Each structure stands twice: as structure tokens, then as C-alpha cells.
Amino acid sequence: MKIFSHAPIVRRDFIRIGTLGALGMLIPETIMPLKNAFGAEESSSATIDRKKNYRIVEAESSKGTKPIVIVWLQGGLSHLDTFSPVPEMPSEMRGPFKQISTKIPGLYVSETIPNTANVMHHVALLRNIYHTQGDHNLAANRVFAGVDDQTPTFDPKYKPFIAMLGNYLSSDSVGYMIINPNTYSVTKSTSPDDALVIERHKWMKAYNSPFGDTVDPERINRRAGLRAQLSDGWNLAGEKGKRLDELMDKGRKVLTGDLSKAFDLKGVSEKEKERYGKSEFGDAGIIAKRLIRAGAPIVLIDYGNWDHHENIQERFKYDMPPLDYLLSALVEDLKDEAIVVIASEFGRTPKINHKKGRDHWPQSNSVVICGPNIKPAVYGKLDSQGNVLGERFNGAYLGPTILKAAGYEIKEDRGGALSNECLPCYPIF
């Protein structure tokens, strides 16, 4: 895992940089079953056989690929107190928060996300996500890698699909990046070993560029020119020489390009910072947006602290405002440029427990996705007991859906020959 918190890159790190990267609203009355790219229906109870060899390819039907931003709400955000309130629930289940309207007639969300309520007409709200795993790590592994419940807590053989995509793209870019604004470690199931991980410095309270802010671009370009002269004079040819040239060129572009400037927030206006909430999480959102616009293909914000087993009303007073600002601003700014995903490993129990909190509930959860290829709509509905009515979307297929939205497909590699069919995804396009 490549973790960067505050140390800038020095000269001897320059070559190593070349190796960075792993990586109109409708509310349907019935929920459609899972479909693959060819329209074939799939069982919503199926899991993905990760013992098979899969490859990522650019979709033939794609109108171009898009970058991906994921806000990962580690711990399990309460869907019932945010995106999927159920006013018909009994009082002991309904919770302490009121529902508020959105710009879509008939669509209500919780009062805990007033800013996000104003952008719900841009997104696909999936209220029917489910799986069967109530353990944090195994649930995250199900959502990121599509594996069944018998898989160990984290098996590096079954990489998350976003990490696979990062590896697929890393020859041309920095690949897969994780921003960690928390005081604890990155979610293991996100496969941080395959990512460039940027952590917030505790004392400086800032995210310093892993690419360094003290490197002189002219000096880098002079050294690149010297390398070219040496290659010509010493005949440093062959595959090894060619690969070194590619890595050097990639590192030079990273260090002298906009990616290295994305972490410098000195020029960001106060108005912009206020839109994102003026918090460590808001700063992470601004940096994620700047990285995407500078050419990063995948950025995941690992935003934890949502395991609210106790005093959910009191904790939401402090925890929700920063998240609400972050989500509304990211959706508003990137809805036409990137695939934006808001997800947790599971939802929370309909019944409030004796500690005034909610426990783990994989039976239903809510995911938000928006972007150029996504049809804004609401999928799924909960009954008065918090159960999903109609067809459910298996959480194992979230990864293939995200990649499909970004213009990629996942196909089985059968000894060098790719299957004609790709892994199925949710019908939200």
C-alpha cells in the first residue's frame, strides 16, 4: 500500500512515481430484474464466481469512458434516516427525524440531508439493494468484489472491481486513488495495496500532495532531456529501456501536471469551501473533484464513522452536516463529468434498539449513483417493516454496474478468449 500523509517527494523518489497506481424523474411501480448488457435476465440471488478469471474491457457500446468518484460510507450509514425514510413505520421504528420533499413530486428524503435533497433529481436512487452478510468486512467484500459469504474477510485473489480497473488503467494514468480523511485505517476490502492512498495529516490538518510541491518542473524536464540523450548515446534499447522511458515520461507528466496541483487549496474560494462544508471531508471532496478534472480515473473517499449502534439522533447532529454538504456539492459539480457513487456495506435495522441506535441490516440498503450515462430514477420501495417490496438488486453486482456506467465491461477470460457475455448489472441506464 502506498500511503502519503505529509512527506513530499524527494529526487530519489522521482523514478518510483512512474509505477504509481494500481489502478425527467420516474418512480417505477415495479422493479426490473437484473439484466446484462444483452438484456438477459439474471437471478437476483446469484453471486459472482470469483474463482473464474475476469478481464476488464472497454464496452463496445460505450460512448466513451468516464472517471469514477466513490464516497464510501464505512460502517453502514442508516438508509432509513437519510435516503429512504418510511413514514408508515410504527413509531418505535420510524426514528426521530422528519421527512422533507425534493424537487421530484412524491420523492421524500430525511431532514438530515437538506442540501442533498436539492440534487436528487440528478441521481438514480436505488432503495432495493440487499445481500445476506451482516459483518462489516465481509459485507464490504461482497459489495466491492461480488464474492459469496464463504470467502475469507479479505482475499487478495478476489480484488475489488474498481481495483482491477485501476490496474487496467495504470499504464496510462495514476490508476486508483483513495483519500482517507479518517483517523483510522482504510477499509481493507477497498484493496488499498492496489491504490495510491492519501491520508490527512493529523497535526497539519491538510492533505499534502503525494506528488510533492517542491519539485521544479524545469529541472524535471531537463533531466528527462538528459535521459533521452543517454538513451541515444548508450543505445539503451530493448524492452527494459523502453519500459524505463515510459515510466520516466509518466512520472514527469504527473509531477509537472495538474494532478500535483490538486492538493493545493490555497486558491479555492471561500464560497467553494462553504459549498463543500469547510471540513476535512469537504476538503477531501474538493481534492477528489480536482483530481478527476486533472485526469485521475478513479478516486474513492473512504469516509467512515457510520456504525451508529447508539444515540443515532445525537450523533447525527454532528456527523450528518459535513456529509450532506459533501454529497450535494459533488453531485452538483460532477454529474455531467463523472460517475459519482454513494454507498455503504449495508443499511441499519428498522427497529431502534435499546441504546437508541440501529444495528446492522443487510436485508435492505440504499445506493446513489449519478453521471452522464445514468438515468435519474428511483428503484425500489420499502414497506412499513423496512423490507424491500418487489425485485431487489443484489449488492454483489454494484461493482459491475459502476464499471458499466463508466464505459467498461467485465468478461470471463477463457484461456485467452473472452466470453461474449459480460457480468450483469443493474438496469439504470
Secondary structure in CASP SS format (residue, H / E / C, confidence):
PFRMAT SS
TARGET T0000
AUTHOR 0000-0000-0000
METHOD secondary structure of the structure
MODEL  1
M C 1.00
K E 1.00
I E 1.00
F E 1.00
S C 1.00
H C 1.00
A C 1.00
P C 1.00
I C 1.00
V C 1.00
R H 1.00
R H 1.00
D H 1.00
F H 1.00
I H 1.00
R H 1.00
I H 1.00
G C 1.00
T C 1.00
L C 1.00
G C 1.00
A C 1.00
L C 1.00
G C 1.00
M C 1.00
L E 1.00
I C 1.00
P C 1.00
E C 1.00
T C 1.00
I C 1.00
M C 1.00
P C 1.00
L E 1.00
K E 1.00
N C 1.00
A C 1.00
F C 1.00
G C 1.00
A C 1.00
E E 1.00
E E 1.00
S C 1.00
S C 1.00
S C 1.00
A C 1.00
T C 1.00
I C 1.00
D C 1.00
R C 1.00
K C 1.00
K C 1.00
N C 1.00
Y E 1.00
R E 1.00
I E 1.00
V E 1.00
E E 1.00
A C 1.00
E C 1.00
S C 1.00
S C 1.00
K C 1.00
G C 1.00
T C 1.00
K C 1.00
P C 1.00
I E 1.00
V E 1.00
I E 1.00
V E 1.00
W E 1.00
L E 1.00
Q C 1.00
G C 1.00
G C 1.00
L C 1.00
S C 1.00
H H 1.00
L H 1.00
D H 1.00
T C 1.00
F C 1.00
S C 1.00
P C 1.00
V C 1.00
P C 1.00
E C 1.00
M C 1.00
P C 1.00
S H 1.00
E H 1.00
M H 1.00
R H 1.00
G C 1.00
P C 1.00
F C 1.00
K C 1.00
Q E 1.00
I E 1.00
S E 1.00
T C 1.00
K C 1.00
I C 1.00
P C 1.00
G C 1.00
L C 1.00
Y E 1.00
V E 1.00
S E 1.00
E C 1.00
T C 1.00
I C 1.00
P H 1.00
N H 1.00
T H 1.00
A H 1.00
N C 1.00
V C 1.00
M H 1.00
H H 1.00
H H 1.00
V C 1.00
A E 1.00
L E 1.00
L E 1.00
R E 1.00
N E 1.00
I E 1.00
Y E 1.00
H C 1.00
T C 1.00
Q C 1.00
G C 1.00
D C 1.00
H H 1.00
N H 1.00
L H 1.00
A H 1.00
A H 1.00
N H 1.00
R H 1.00
V H 1.00
F H 1.00
A H 1.00
G C 1.00
V C 1.00
D C 1.00
D C 1.00
Q C 1.00
T C 1.00
P C 1.00
T C 1.00
F C 1.00
D C 1.00
P C 1.00
K C 1.00
Y C 1.00
K C 1.00
P C 1.00
F H 1.00
I H 1.00
A H 1.00
M H 1.00
L H 1.00
G H 1.00
N H 1.00
Y H 1.00
L H 1.00
S C 1.00
S C 1.00
D C 1.00
S C 1.00
V C 1.00
G C 1.00
Y E 1.00
M E 1.00
I E 1.00
I E 1.00
N E 1.00
P C 1.00
N C 1.00
T C 1.00
Y C 1.00
S C 1.00
V C 1.00
T C 1.00
K H 1.00
S H 1.00
T H 1.00
S C 1.00
P H 1.00
D H 1.00
D H 1.00
A C 1.00
L E 1.00
V E 1.00
I E 1.00
E E 1.00
R C 1.00
H E 1.00
K C 1.00
W C 1.00
M C 1.00
K C 1.00
A E 1.00
Y C 1.00
N C 1.00
S C 1.00
P C 1.00
F C 1.00
G C 1.00
D C 1.00
T C 1.00
V C 1.00
D C 1.00
P H 1.00
E H 1.00
R H 1.00
I H 1.00
N H 1.00
R H 1.00
R H 1.00
A H 1.00
G H 1.00
L H 1.00
R H 1.00
A H 1.00
Q H 1.00
L H 1.00
S H 1.00
D H 1.00
G H 1.00
W H 1.00
N C 1.00
L C 1.00
A C 1.00
G H 1.00
E H 1.00
K H 1.00
G H 1.00
K H 1.00
R H 1.00
L H 1.00
D H 1.00
E H 1.00
L H 1.00
M H 1.00
D H 1.00
K H 1.00
G H 1.00
R H 1.00
K H 1.00
V H 1.00
L H 1.00
T H 1.00
G C 1.00
D H 1.00
L H 1.00
S H 1.00
K H 1.00
A C 1.00
F C 1.00
D C 1.00
L C 1.00
K C 1.00
G C 1.00
V C 1.00
S C 1.00
E H 1.00
K H 1.00
E H 1.00
K H 1.00
E H 1.00
R H 1.00
Y C 1.00
G C 1.00
K C 1.00
S C 1.00
E H 1.00
F H 1.00
G H 1.00
D H 1.00
A H 1.00
G H 1.00
I H 1.00
I H 1.00
A H 1.00
K H 1.00
R H 1.00
L H 1.00
I H 1.00
R H 1.00
A C 1.00
G C 1.00
A C 1.00
P C 1.00
I E 1.00
V E 1.00
L E 1.00
I E 1.00
D E 1.00
Y E 1.00
G C 1.00
N C 1.00
W C 1.00
D C 1.00
H C 1.00
H C 1.00
E C 1.00
N C 1.00
I H 1.00
Q H 1.00
E H 1.00
R H 1.00
F H 1.00
K H 1.00
Y H 1.00
D H 1.00
M H 1.00
P H 1.00
P H 1.00
L H 1.00
D H 1.00
Y H 1.00
L H 1.00
L H 1.00
S H 1.00
A H 1.00
L H 1.00
V H 1.00
E H 1.00
D H 1.00
L H 1.00
K C 1.00
D C 1.00
E C 1.00
A C 1.00
I E 1.00
V E 1.00
V E 1.00
I E 1.00
A E 1.00
S C 1.00
E C 1.00
F C 1.00
G E 1.00
R E 1.00
T C 1.00
P C 1.00
K C 1.00
I C 1.00
N C 1.00
H C 1.00
K C 1.00
K C 1.00
G C 1.00
R C 1.00
D C 1.00
H E 1.00
W E 1.00
P C 1.00
Q C 1.00
S C 1.00
N E 1.00
S E 1.00
V E 1.00
V E 1.00
I E 1.00
C E 1.00
G C 1.00
P C 1.00
N C 1.00
I C 1.00
K C 1.00
P C 1.00
A E 1.00
V E 1.00
Y E 1.00
G C 1.00
K E 1.00
L E 1.00
D C 1.00
S C 1.00
Q C 1.00
G C 1.00
N C 1.00
V E 1.00
L E 1.00
G C 1.00
E C 1.00
R C 1.00
F E 1.00
N E 1.00
G H 1.00
A H 1.00
Y H 1.00
L H 1.00
G H 1.00
P H 1.00
T H 1.00
I H 1.00
L H 1.00
K H 1.00
A H 1.00
A C 1.00
G C 1.00
Y E 1.00
E E 1.00
I E 1.00
K E 1.00
E E 1.00
D E 1.00
R E 1.00
G C 1.00
G C 1.00
A E 1.00
L E 1.00
S E 1.00
N E 1.00
E E 1.00
C E 1.00
L C 1.00
P C 1.00
C E 1.00
Y C 1.00
P C 1.00
I C 1.00
F C 1.00
END
